[in-house]
Amino acid sequence: MIKFLKKHPSIVVGIIIAIIVIALLAIWQHKKYMDNPYEKQIGNPPRNEGNVKDTFYYEQLSDKEKGAYDTLKNAIENFSGGEIEFAEALNGEEYARVSQALECGQEDYFYAIVDVPMNENNQNVSYTANNILEIKDNVIVKCIVFLYPAEGIDIQGEIDDDGYVKNLDALKEPLAEMDEERKNTVLEMKQETEQILDDVVSAMPSEYGTKEAIDYFLDWMDEHLKVDEEIMNSTENVDTMSEAFEEIYFKSHCSCVVGEKATTSGFSKVLTRLCNKAGIPAHIVIGTWGREQAYTMTYVNFDGKPVYIDASGYKGSELWNQRYISDTLLNRKMERISYFEYEDEEK
């Protein structure tokens, strides 16, 4: 390589010039953006009155999917864990839409994990395809709802190489029976979470518009929430389902305000919930950032301007430390999930 470059000095000069040009262009683009960042372009429209219900994902479900959603919702809210059967069998995309709508809707189901989609033979269909969206036939007839208070939450499922759940019968009863102490813990966390969020909204000056309110919420979150860098970087030390709840799920939902440690998903959900409580319609946007890294943003429409908010600021180094970004910049950085419609943001 060195000999080649010595023989072709013009190539070396060309490479150096290209590097300089690219660097100067990047500096110019950065300066141009910072002279007029997106958050200065979006204004401060007035807020709606009252609490806004977040039904963005639920409203996109078909009647069949809503039936499955309601079945799981009732099981979670009534603390009826274990094997849950659907009235109508689902394909892979339908199941993904239902589970995602539960995960990203208004309800804070930090104490529930919906997993192990199965066919009638107790085979986990996730084992039959690289991606559950590839399952086109209606073969998913049931799944398992894992609830944090379940007596058998840490009993290991026995799944063979083909995905068959060998000890499903032995799991049903202990996953359906609740430990009252841990159930009370969940109920207390739910109540404390709502109280904290309500207090934040109540303490905000009532005359604040949308931008002022969101700035207020971001400031509060910066002061009272901390990104759990350890769990964001690795989950290797999480060995049981109860640990998965305590170390990941509690920190990935609005419940994170109780322990004051959060994943980036927790930040997004807290900001979304605060916005809706303050009369600002908002919802979570899900996708992958870069190479397959899952990430979430909070979406708010500012009088026709689509605005995506990096609630935690975790991607600040890639966004010039901006938390309010446009749909154009978002599309460069993040690929949103394909099985929900986001057309209103892209207009």
C-alpha positions, 0 to 999 in steps of 0.5 A, a space after each residue: 500500500 505504501 509503495 503504491 501511494 509513493 508511486 501515485 502521490 496524486 491519489 494521496 492528495 486527492 484523498 486528503 482534499 476529499 477528507 477536507 471537503 467532507 469535513 468542511 461540508 459537515 461543519 457548514 451543515 452543522 452551523 446552518 442547522 444550529 443557526 435555525 434548529 427545528 425547535 425554533 421553527 415549530 412555534 408554541 401552539 395552544 394545548 387542548 383542555 383536559 386529558 387526551 386518550 392515546 389510542 394511536 395504535 389501538 385504532 389501527 387494529 382490525 376487529 379481529 386484532 382488537 378482540 385479541 387485544 381486549 382478551 390480553 388486556 382483560 387478563 393483565 388487568 385482572 391479574 389472570 396470567 398464564 396461558 391465554 387463548 384467542 377467540 380467532 387464530 392470528 398470523 404473525 403480523 396480527 400478533 405483532 400488531 396486538 402485542 405492540 399496541 399493548 406495549 405502546 398504548 396509554 396503559 402502563 403494563 410494566 408488570 406484564 410480558 406477553 410472549 410465547 405465541 403458540 399454535 394448537 400443538 403448543 409449539 412456539 411459532 417464533 421458532 419456525 421463522 426468522 421473523 414472526 412477520 413471516 408467519 402468514 397463516 392463522 396459526 397463533 391460537 394462544 400465548 403466555 402472559 407473564 405477570 410479575 406477581 405470579 407465584 411461578 414467574 421464575 419457573 423455567 419453561 422447557 422448550 425443545 429444539 423445535 419450539 414445543 413447550 414441553 411443560 406447559 401444563 405444569 406452568 399454567 397454575 403457578 403462572 395464574 396464581 398471584 402472590 398477594 404481596 407482589 400484587 400489592 407492590 404493583 398496585 402501589 407502583 401504579 398509584 404512585 406513578 399516576 400521582 407523580 405524573 399528575 403532580 408534574 402536570 399540576 405544577 406546570 404554569 397553566 398558561 403554557 403552550 405546547 412547546 413550553 409544556 414539553 420543555 417543562 417536562 423535559 427539564 423535570 425528567 432531566 432532574 428526576 430521571 437517570 438513564 440506566 446505562 448499565 442495563 442499556 449496555 447489557 442484560 447479561 446479569 438478568 437471569 430470571 423473569 422477576 429480575 427482567 421485570 425489576 431491571 428492565 420492564 419497571 424502567 421501560 415504562 412510566 413506572 420508572 418515575 418511582 425508582 428514578 432510573 429509566 431506559 430510553 423507552 421509559 423516558 419516551 413513555 413518560 414524556 408521551 403520558 405527560 403530554 397526553 395528561 396536559 392536553 397535548 396529543 402524543 404517541 410513541 414511535 417505534 423503530 430501529 436506529 442504525 444497525 438493528 438497535 431498537 429505539 423510541 421517540 415521542 411524536 407530537 404534531 405542532 399545527 401541521 409540523 411533525 415533531 419527534 422528540 428524543 425524550 432522554 437525549 440519548 442520541 444527542 451526539 448523533 442529533 447535534 444535541 437537539 431533542 426536537 427533530 423533523 420527519 426528514 432527519 428522523 427518516 435518515 436516522 431511524 427506520 420505523 416499524 413497517 406494520 403500522 401506518 405513520 402517514 399523518 407524520 410524513 405529509 
